[in-house]
């Protein structure tokens, strides 16, 4: 049921905001990024409330830091889309904010009842986001390579302290460098979207491991989509 509902929401956005290679593409990405931040707020809200009533697990602090870093990353994706004019329409802003408001409460309830179900919901969204950005890069590579890098992207990916960025990259490569040192250099808007796409993949990897292993790092050497869905999803 959650999978169908998630797909329906995503299909509505795709219908209203088809990718055409024009300025309206940034409006679509603005809507997507406004909604994409919401689950991390919901997770943190429930975890803080549980802490207030004395329900604490040893791993909660690290997980809360990671969810905050994920929300911060999605915020900067949103700021990039805003700098490209994605929020210039009051209609787009109203739609995105309305969807985010109701989606926040939906995810909060799901997370309070079943953490794996809520994480799987976000896993599906991050997978859609990665594929959307990947398709956009493949279809409009030459055009994007002729467009400049927004200053907010340079600030986040090049000048800011990378601690928060590395915090949400939980699936480490054995003996590898921190992910912040592996990011593509920003020479055009194309490179900005490559970074945004890759960020979505890191979120997806973390969520897959949380659903399947209740552990952000997971086990083994590979990350796979959650199939079949956890038992909680069948009852949701």
N, C-alpha and C positions, 0 to 999 in steps of 0.2 A: 504493500500500500504506500509506504513512504517513497519507494522508488518511483511509482506512478505519479504521486503528487509532485515530487521534485522535478520529474521530466515535464509535467504539465506546466509548472511555473517557468521552467527554462524555455519551453516551446512558445509560451506567450511572449516572453521577451524577444525571442528570435523572430516571431511574427511581426511584432511592433517595430523591431529594430533590425532589419536585415543588413548584413555586411555588404557594402557596395563599393568600398574604397573611397568614399567621400567623407565629409566632416561629420555626418550623422553617425558614423561608426563610433566616434568618441562618445556620443551620447549613449549608445548601447553599452559601451564599456563602463561609463559612469554609473549607469543603473546597476550593472552586474557587480561592480566593486562596492557600491553602497550596500547592496544586499549581502555580499560575500563577507563583510566584516562582522555581521550580526551574530553568527553562531559563537564566535569567540567571546563576545560580550555575554551571551547567554550562559556559556560554560562557567565563566568567571563569577557571574551573579550567583549561580547555584552553589558553586564551591565556597564562595565567601559566606553565603547564608549557612551552609553546613558547618563551616568553621565557627561561626557565631554561636552555634548550639553545641559546640564541643566535638563535632565529628571531624576528626583529622586523621589522615593517613600519612606515613613517612614520605611517600612519593608526591603528595599533593603540592608542596611548595615548588618543586621543579616543574610540575605540569602547569601550574598557574603562571609561572614565569614564561613558559613556552607559549601558552595561549595569549598572554599579553603581547609577546613579541610577534605572534602571528597577526594579532589585531593591528599592531603598529605597522607591520609590513603592508597589510591591506589598506590601511589609511594612506600610506604613501602611494600605492597604486591609484587610489581615489584622487589624491592631490595631483598626480600626473594627468589623469583624465580631465580634471577640472582645468588645469593649465592649458589643455588642448581645446577648451571650449565645450567640453561634454556636458557641463551643467548650465549652459547659457539659456536654456528654455525653462520657464517656470513649470510647464507641463511635465517635462522630464524630471525636474526636481521633485515635484509633487508626487509623481508616480513612484519614483525611487524611495522617497521617504515614507510613503504610505506602505509600500511593500515591506520595507525594513521594519517598520513599527510592528506590524502584525506578525512578521516572520520571527522577530525577537521573542515574542510571547509564545509562539508555537514551539520554537526550539527550546526555550526554557522549560516548558512542560515536558517535552520529550526527554530532555536531558535529566530532569528530576526523576523521571520514571525509569529510564533505561539509557545509560551512558553509551553502550555500544550502538544503539539505534540512532542516537543523535550524532555520534561520530560517523556512522555510515552515511547518514544524510549529507553531511558535509563532504565526505569522501566523494560522493556522486557529483556534488556541485564543483569541487575542485577539479575533478576529472573533466567535466564539461568545460570549465574555464581554460584548462590547459589546451584542450582540443580546439576551442574557439580561437585562442591567441595563435596557436600553431598554424591553423588554417589561414588566419589573417596574414601572418608572416609569409607563408608560401604564396599566397595569391597576390600580395601587393609589395613584394620585396623591393623592387626597383623604386617604386614611389616613396616608400618609407626611407630608403637610403638617401633620398634627396631632401629630406626634411630635418630640421635642426633638433638638437637635444634640449628639452625644457630644463630650465635651471633647477627646478625642484628635483628632477631625476639626477642631475649631477650632484646636488647636495646630498641626496640619500645614498646613492650608489658609490660616490667617490669621496665626499668630504666628511660625512658623518662617522662617528665612532661605530665600528662594525659589530660591537658586542651584541646589540639587539638582533641584528641580522643573523649572526651565527647561532643565536639562542634557538631560533625556530628551525634551523637545519639539523634535525635530530638524527638522521640516518647517515652516520659518518662513514667515509671510505677508509679502510684500513691503512694507516700510515699516511693518509692524505692531508693536504693543507686545509685550513679553515675555508669554508665555502666562500666567504667574503673575498678571498684572494683568487678565487677561480672565476669570478664574474667576468663576462665579456666587457671589454672596454667600450665606452660610449663615444662613438664617432658619428652616429646619426640616430634618428628616431627608431630605425630598425633595431638597433642594439638595445634601446630602451625596452622595446616590446619583447626582445629575446630574454632580457632579464626578468621582466614581469611574468612571461610564460614559465621560465625556469623556477621562479618563486612558487607558482601554483603547483608545480610538480613536487616541490619539497613539502608543501602543505599536504598534498595527497599522500605522500609516503608516510608522513607522521600519522595521518588519520587511518590509513590502512593498518598500521601496526597497533594502533589503539583499539581498533575494532577486533582484530584477530588475536592479539596477544595481551591486551591491556597494558601495553608497554610502548613508549614512544620510539625506542630504538629497534624494537622487534627482535627477531631471531633469524639466523641464517644470513645469506649473502644477497638475496633478492627480495624485492617488494612486489606483491601481486595484488590485484583488485580482490575485493572481498566477494568470494563465490563459494558456496551459497551464502545468502544473508544469514546473520546471526538469528537464533531462535526468537529473540525478543522482537525482531522485525515482523515476524509472521503473526505476532499477537498484537502489534501496534494498530 
